[in-house]
Amino acid sequence: MGAKVLHIRKIFVYLQQNNFKMLTDMEAVTFNQAQMHVLNLLSHIKSEKALDELKDQLAAFYAKQVDEEMDKLWESGEWDEKKLEELRDAHLRTPYK
């Protein structure tokens, strides 16, 4: 078992023993159920390839959510071709001095 994996496992065991709380800048953070699930999954990542595959899956998950939200906006009429054209012609860059 690699040193990084062992270190992650020690942190995870510590978090389990301390009710999943972690100090961040001296402030306690409590992980929710989804965050704990992801932490548990990460403890099984053993290679860069596996990490890359997980990143791809997470990107696909969020892309699907964005698509679904955009479909809702189109169906409700909050987003339409006119708004798309306005955005296409907009210059939203931050002005630099």
N, C-alpha and C positions, 0 to 999 in steps of 0.2 A: 504494500500500500504506500503510495507516494506521500511525501511530507505535506503537500497542500491538502490532499484528501483527508489525511489524519487530522490536520488542523481544523478543517471544516467540520468534521465529525465531532471533535471536541467542543467546538462552539455550539453545534446543534444540541449535544447532550447538555451542555451548560444552560442553553435556552430552555430546554425541556424541564430541567430541574428548577429553574427560576421562573416558572409560569410564562415562558416565552417573552420575557422583558429584556430589553437591551438598552444600555445607556448610550445616548448620542448627544454629544456636547452637554453632558451632565443632565440630560433630560431622559426620563424613562419612556420607552416606546413599547407598546404592546402590539404584537402581531395579530392580525385577524386570521380567520380560518383559511382564506385563500392564500395569504402570504405564507402561512405555515406549510401549506400543501406545496407551494413552489419551493420553499426551502428544503423540504423533504425530497422533492424531485431532484433538486440541484446536488444533493449529496450522492446521487447515483451517476453523475456526469464523470466519466473517467478519461475522456479524450477531447481534443480540440474539435474533432469531427462531430462528436456527440453534442458538444456545445453549439457548434454551427447549425446542426439540425434543429436543436431546440430554438435557437434564435429565428430560424426560418419559419418554424411552426408558430411562434409568437407573432411574428410579422404578418403571417397569413391570417391569424386569428383577428388581429386588430384591423387589417385591411377589410376583412369580411364585415366587421362591425361598422366601419366607415361607410362601406357600400350600402348596408342596410339602413343606416341613418339618412344617407343621401336619397335613397329610394323613398323613405317616409317624407322627406322634405319636398320631393317632386310630387308625390301623390297628394300632399296637403296643399300644394300651391305656394308654399313658402319659398320654393326655389323653382325658377323657370328659365326659359331661354333668354328672356330679357335680362334677368339678374346675371346670368352667365356671361352675356355680352358685356354688361357693365363691368364685371370683374376682369374680363379679358382685356379691356381697354384701360383699366385702372393702373396707376403708377403708385404702388404702395411701398416703395423703397424708403428707407430712412434717409432723410437728407443729411449729407455730410458737409461740414464746414470747411 
